[in-house]
Amino acid sequence: MLFLRRILFLALMALFAFAAGNLLYLYYGKMDNFTPSNRSVSHFETTYEKAQNLTHIKTISDELAKQSGYTKLSDIPLQLRQAIIAVEDRKFYNHSGIDSESILRATLVNIQSGEISEGGSTITQQLARTLFLSNEQSFTRKVWEAGFAVGLETQLSKDKILELYLNTIYFGENTYGAAAAAKKYFHKSLKDLTLNETTMLAGIPNGPSIYNPIADLAAAKRRQRIVIEAMQKNGFIGQEEANTLSTN
């Protein structure tokens, strides 16, 4: 087991070295070949066409913020932000884009399963994938994802990254962003969501086609329980409140 851990450690170091090399290439070179293949929403297209290299990340952020329906972080309910962080990336405000512990855990799971069954991606990595990459399940994509995540972290604040994530992440049913998802699934604005609805919404990004309440309400509720437990574990809600939500 110790030998395996050493091999994994060396493999991770090689991965990060490769990611760093890719980051330097992207910073000084063109990104024409890295436009997203998983996006079809027309109002994103012109923004991506202007993404020539990582020096344009701030420009991308500013242009996305001008789009119709974009919601500033201050207008996104605190409990939704907490729910997303608790279930997707509890160390979000403490890492630099990559969570090595999560990657190591995911690597062990993937080696045991013989395939990429767990990603270990941070919120920043997920945003990088949404903006620049496809959903291809491969180690190559994970390396690029790590490189882009580091680039995002060097040029944007944590709050801005979370804001962009909550405005662009896919929520299933051809719905992007938390505000659009709130209207799609609950016919409400974000500020009017109950905590019960918030925790269900926060569970969707992990598997948008599986955990959205239109596709499979039972699966959405199972995922919601995981969100509730994560919020309670991280101190965002109390045990009594978690118990009440779990019985709804």
HELIX and SHEET records of a PDB file:
HELIX    1   1 LEU A    2  TYR A   28  1                                  27    
HELIX    2   2 ASP A   32  PHE A   34  5                                   3    
HELIX    3   3 SER A   42  GLU A   49  1                                   8    
HELIX    4   4 LEU A   54  HIS A   56  5                                   3    
HELIX    5   5 ILE A   57  LEU A   64  1                                   8    
HELIX    6   6 LEU A   73  ASP A   75  5                                   3    
HELIX    7   7 LEU A   78  GLU A   88  1                                  11    
HELIX    8   8 PHE A   92  ASN A   94  5                                   3    
HELIX    9   9 SER A  100  SER A  113  1                                  14    
HELIX   10  10 ILE A  123  PHE A  132  1                                  10    
HELIX   11  11 PHE A  139  GLN A  155  1                                  17    
HELIX   12  12 LYS A  158  THR A  168  1                                  11    
HELIX   13  13 ALA A  178  PHE A  186  1                                   9    
HELIX   14  14 LEU A  190  ASP A  192  5                                   3    
HELIX   15  15 LEU A  195  GLY A  203  1                                   9    
HELIX   16  16 PRO A  208  TYR A  211  1                                   4    
HELIX   17  17 LEU A  217  LYS A  233  1                                  17    
HELIX   18  18 GLN A  239  SER A  246  1                                   8    
END                                                                             
